[in-house]
Amino acid sequence: MEYIFKELCTGLFAELKNDELLTLSFCGENSQFIRLNNASIRQTGLVDDAMLGLKFIANDRTCVSSITVSSNYDVDMARGAAEIKRMRSETQEILEDPFLVLPTNAGSSREVKKAAGLGFDDAVDALLPAMQGVDLVGIFANGRMYRGNANSLGQYHWFETESHCLDYSLVTPEHQMVKGTYAGTDWNQDAYESYVDRSIKKLALMDRKPVRVDPGMYRTWFDAAAVADFVDMFSWNGISEASLQQGCSGFGKMRHNDQRLSPIFTITEDFSSGLVPKFNSNGEISPESLPLISNGELTNTLVSSRTAAEYGASTNYAEDGEEMRSPTMNPGDLAHDDVLKELKTGLYLSNIHYLNWSDNPGGRITGLTRYACFWVEKGEIVAPIETMRFDDTFYRFFGTELESVGATAEIIPDVLTYGQRNLGAITCPGILTSEFQLTL
């Protein structure tokens, strides 16, 4: 893959005229996909795929395009050259870009992450035994992913990594479900089997008759998967500097009113895991570790070079959309085996979904409880709960009402595979809150 990218860089940069600039972005994968239903293999296959993105700058104007990479150099060069010709013509017609970010040559990088992954030929034998006896439906994605970025000024970046992800649901005959996502880089058979076994134990609890919980405030434990969904909302009108400048960020109270979250809440943009590259689509290198919220205090926002140009801020080379790419939340000291005992009576929420801002400036989020959500009494799970809507602000469940943080952080990956496997993950533990609001 890297050889293909380098060849296209050499050829397409040679197509440029004076005063024209070109940035090329490469996305590729060599992946195995296995589709499962009723804990049996229904479909399996290998995918070799790549896309090349082109950002053309001339006359203070920008055009973007992309082509599918065929690995036939002549075919790919013809496609790329045709796109350059089209964009050259288009830059004569469109308006100037007032906040144009010009490419630079700030040095090159190459990062190849090795992993003791699960071999393609070994995947079926490794996966199936642990799930026998239950109805498991899901998709297993496994293999290497590639990212590259280069510009016509000579800057070149290459990144490749290996990972696996089993995204699944366990289903009862009454169609109650338990959701799970096992992911990582190095394959650990014991850890995988233990993870699936925990889901199976939850599934047995789903056979109990669901109870209806009245609207109100409840003591609540959120598993890591639920916490990750809340953290993911920070990338949508949250930690973005542009959103703060435009007055539509949920972090406005932290910026303008010095409101803080709990001192036991810390989250960092951390690229040391090697799950995503440090360079963005402009070829800019982000800091390996950037504290965002430290002990409850807003420390940094994500600032792209375009936002820096528009609002006079200092860039930290965030992606143009200023979303988090590799957030890591610090674990605490609450052992998983002690969660029910510390919860005492209240809600145990394994998953949540359909999240949206109900009051974006106020940091208020609404959504639904989902798979394997339980009512707990005196430290014992009583029964699953019927689906409920919640509406509460992260200034409470990550702030005033945050009581404890789980001792173990889990990797919750981006499981989207539409078009290609997505890079990225949220690393976080579970949390215990003294109050959480169910509304209906």
N, C-alpha and C positions, 0 to 999 in steps of 0.2 A: 504493500500500500504506500509506504513512504517513497519508494522509487517512482511509482506512478505520479505522486504529487510533485516530486522534484522535477520530473520531466515536463509536466504541464506548466509548472512555474517558469522554467527556462523558455519554453516555447511561447507562452502567452505574453510574458513581459517583453519579448522581442517584437510583439505586434504593436507596441505603443509608439506614439509620436511624441515629440517634444512637448513638455508642459502637461502631459497626461500621467495620471497615477492609477495604479491598480493594486487592490488587495484581494488575495485569494484565500478562501476558507475551505478546508477539506473535512468532510464527515464520512467515516466509513466503518464497517464492521465485518467480522467473520464470526457468525453466531450460529448456535444450535437452538432450535425451538422445539419444545415437546408439549403437545396439548393433551391434557388428562381429563377423563370423565369417569366417575365411579371407580377411581383409583386404578384405571387402566389406560394404557397408551392409545390414543385415538389418532394422533397425527404427529409425525416427526420430520424434521428436515434441517438442512443447513442453508444459510444465507450469506453470500458475499455481495456487498452492496456499498456504493459510495456516491456522494454528491459533491460537486464543486460550486461554491458560491463566489461570485465576482462582484466587487464594489469598485466602480469606475468613477474617477474624479477628474474633471476638466472644466475650465472656465468657471470656477467657483460653484460648480454644480455636481451633484452625486446621483448616480444611477446604480441599481443593483440587479443582479440576475443570478441564475443558477443553471447547471446542467447535470444530467446523470453521467457518471463516469463509467465508460464501458470497458476500460483497460486496453482498448485498441487506440494507440496513440494518435494515429491519423484521424480517426473518427472524432476523438475527443478534442483534438486541436481544431478541427474544422468547426465543431460546435462552439467552442470557446471563442474562436476568431470571429465567427458570425455574431456572437453576442457583443463582443467589443465594438464591432462595426455599428450594430444597432444602438448601443448606448452612446457612442460618439455622436451619432446623429441626434439622439434624444437630448443630449446636453446642450444642443443649440436652441432647444425649444422651451425647456422648463425654467422656472425661476431660480435665482441664486439661493444658495443655502446660507442663511445669516449666521448659523452656528456651526459652520463646517469644521469637522475635526480632520485635519490632514494626517496622513500616515507619517511615521518617522522611522528611523533606524536606531532603535535604542538597544540593540544587541539581540542575539538569537538564543534559542534554548532547545534542548532535546531531552524529553523525559519518557522513559520506557519502564513501566511498572510490571515487574515479574510477579507471578502468583503461582502457588501450588494448587491450581484449579482442578476442576473435575473434568477428566478427559471425555470427549464426545462419545467414545465407544463404551465408557463406563457409566454413563449417566443413568440409563434405565435400571441397571442392577443396583445402583446406589439409591435411587429414589423410591422404587416401588415397595420394598419390604416394610418400611416404616408406616405406610399408609394402608396396608391391607386391613380389611374388615370394616372400613368406613367408606362413605361416598365422598370422595374428594374430587373436586373439579378445579382446574387451574391451568396455568401456563408456566413452563420452566424455560427461562432464557439464559444462555450461557455462552461465554466466549470473549473474544477480544474486540475492543472498540478503538477507533483511531480518530484523532483530530489534528489538523494542521492549519497553520496560518502563515502567510508570507506576503510581502509587498514588493513593489518594483524598486524600492530604495535599498533593498538588500537584506531586510529583516526576515528571519525564518524561525518558525517554532514548530515543533512536532511533539505530540503526546499520544501514547497508547497505553491502555490498561486492560486488565482482564477481570471479569466479575461474573457472578451467577445470581439468579433470583428466581425463587419459586413463589409465585403469587397465586394463592388458592383460597377456596372456601370448602369447609366441611358441611354437609347437608344432612339433616334428619329426614325421616320419612314424612314428617309434617312440614317440611321445608323451612325449618329453623336453621340458622347458619352460624358458623364460627369462621371468622376471616383470619388469615395468616399470611405473612410475607417473610420468607427466609432468604436472606441475601448476604453477600460478602465477597471476598476475593479468594483467600485460601479456603479450600473445601475441608470441612471438619465433619466427618461422618457422625461422630457421637453427638456433636452440637446440633446437627440437623435432625437426628432421630429424637433427641430430647425436645427440640422445638415442636416437632409434629406431635409428639406425645402430649405436650401441654395443651395443644389445641384439641386433641381427642378427649382429654379429661374435661375440658370445657364443654365439648359437644354432649357428653353424657348429662351434664346439667341442663342442657336445652330441652331434654325430654320432660322436665317438670312443667306444670301448667304456668304460663306467664301471669304475672301479677300486674295490676294497673296501679301506677304511682300517681298520686295527685300532684297538680302544679304546686310549686313551692321551692324552698331552699333546702338543699340536702348536702350532707357531708359526702364527698365524692373522691374516688380514686380513678385516675385516667391512666390506662396503659400507654406505653410509649407510642403506639400507632396513633392514638387519639391526640396525644400531645403534638406529634409531628404535623397533624392536620391543622392545629391551631398555629403552630410556628410557621407553617406554609402561608398562612394569611398575612404574615408580616411582609411578604413579597408583593402584596397587592394593596397599593395605597398605604404602605406602612413605613418600612425602613428606607425607602427611596427619598433622596434629597429633593428631587423634583416634585414629588408629592407633597413634601413639607412646604416647599416654596409656594406651591399652588394652593395650599390650604385644604388639601383633601386627604391628609394622612392621619391615621389613628394615633400617631406618635406626637401629634401637635401638643398635647398636654405635657409630655415629657420635655419637649423643646422649649415651650413658652411659659409653662407654669411650674416647672421644676418638679412635676409629679414623677414618682418613681415606682418601680415594681419592687417585689420582695428582695431583700438583700441576699437571699439564697438562689436568686435567678440570674444566671450569667449565660450569655450566648455569643458565639464568635463565628465569624466567617473564616473557616479553617481548611486550607488546601493540603495539609500535610498527609491526609489519608490517601491521596493519590487517586481518588474517585473521579475527579474532574481536573482539567488543566487550569493552570494559574492564568494563562493568557485568555483574553476575551476576543470577540469577533473583530476588533480593531487591531489585534496583535499586541495589545498593551498587557503588561504583567502586573497582576494584583499582588499585594503583600501576601506572604504565605499565611499569616494569621492577622486578622483585623478584629479587635474586640468591638462588638456592637452595643451590647448591654452588659455592664460589669457591675455585679452585686446590686442589680436593680436600677442602675443609673445609665441613661443614654450616653454612650461614649462616642460612637461614630455612626453616621449614616452611610449608605452606599451612594457614591457620587461618580457618575460617568463623566468623561471628558466633555461631552456635549452639554450636560447640566452645568459643569464648571464654567464653560464658555458663556452660557446663557445667564447664569446668576452670580458669577464672580466668586464661586466657591473653589476649593482646592480638590482636585480629583483624587480618588484612590483607585481609579481604573476599574470601576464596576462595569458590568455589561450595560449596554445602552438602555435596557429596560429596568436597570437598577434592582433586579431581583437577587435574592440570595442564591448562590450556586452550591455552597457546601457548608451550611450552618451546623454548628455543633453546640449543644447545650450541656453545660457542666452537670455531672451526676451529683447526688447528695449522699445520704447515709442510711436511707431506708431500704433494708434488704427485702427482696421480693417475697421471701417466706414470711415476713412480718406484716405484709400489707393488710391482710384481712383483720389481723389482731389490732392494728393501729386504726383501721377504718371504723371498727366497732359496728355501727349501724349506719347504713347509707347506700350509695350507688357505687357499683363497680362497672366502669365503662371501658370496654375493650376497644370499641371503634365508634367513630362519629362520621357523619357525612352530610352532604348538601350544605356546606358552610357558605355564609355570605355575611357581609357587613349589614347590620340593621341600623347602626349609627356609627358611620366610619370615623368622624372626628372624635367621637366619644369612646372609640375602641370597642364597641359593642358588636358581638358576633352571634348570629343565630344559626341553628342547624338542627339535625335530628340524631338521636341515639340510633345505633345500628346493630351490628352483629355482636352476640355474646355480651349483652349488657345485663347486669344482675342486680337484684335487691339483696342486701346483706344485713343480717341481724346478729348482734353479739359475736361478731367475728366469723360468722358462717354464712355461706351463700345459701339463700333460701330458694330463689327461683329466678328465671329470666324475667325482665320487665317488658311490657308492651312498648312499642316505639313511642317516644316522646319528643316534643320540640323543646329546645332550650334557647335562652336568650340572656347573655351575660357579657360583661366586659372583661377583657384581659387584664385590665387594671385591678380586677378582683382576683381571678383565678391564677394569674401569674404575679399578683401583688399582695393586696391586703389579706386575702384568704388563703394564700399558699402556705401550707403547714410543713410539708416535707417533700423532698425530691428523692426519687429512687436511686439506689446505689449503682445500678447497671444501666449504661446507655446502650441503646440498640440502633443499628443502621436501618433506617426506613428508606428504601430506594425509590427513585422515580421509576415507576413500572410501565410507563407508556411505551408502546412499541409501534404506534401509528406512523408509518413511513420509515421509521428506524428506531432502534433502541435508544432511549434517552440516557444521557449521563446525569449524575447528580443524586444526592441522598441527603436526608436530614438525620443527624445523629443526636438522639435524645433519650432521656430516661422517662419513666412515668412520674406522675405527681399526685400528691394528696392535698385536697383543699378542704377547708372547714365548711365552706358553703359553695353551692353552685345552683343556679336558678333554672328550674324546669317551668315552662309556661303553659303548655297544653299537650 
